[in-house]
């Protein structure tokens, strides 16, 4: 879908809604990564 600034927006072809993922300058915080996994329906391990 594209993005603006330091964020990218992704849309699943079969599900409604979208996920916004930051493009950090450094490592991504673990809480942010867990939240992204939860939004896309992946299990966190």
N, C-alpha and C positions, 0 to 999 in steps of 0.2 A: 504494500500500500504506500510505502514511503514514510518519510519522517521530516521533522523540522529540528534543526539544531542538533543537540546531542541525543536525540531519541529516534527510534525507529518504530513504526507501527506495522503490525502483522495481522492478517485476517485469515482464519481457518476457512477452507473452501466449503466445509459442510456445517460448521457451527456458526451461530450468530455472535456478534461482538468482535472485539479485537484485543490484542495485547500490545502494550507500549513497553518497549525495552530501552533502557538508557544505554548510551554508549559512553562508558566512563573513561576518564583519562588514566585511571589506575584500576586496581582490582575492584570487582563488584561486591558489595556487602552480602553476606550469606542470607540475610533476611530478604533482600531484593530478589536473589536467585530463587529462594524457596517460593516466594510469591508468584514469580513468573511461572515456575513449574506447576503451581496450584492452578493458575489461570488457564493453562493449556491442557490440564488434565493429566499431567505426568506424576508418577509417584516419586516422592523425595526419598532418597536412600542415604 
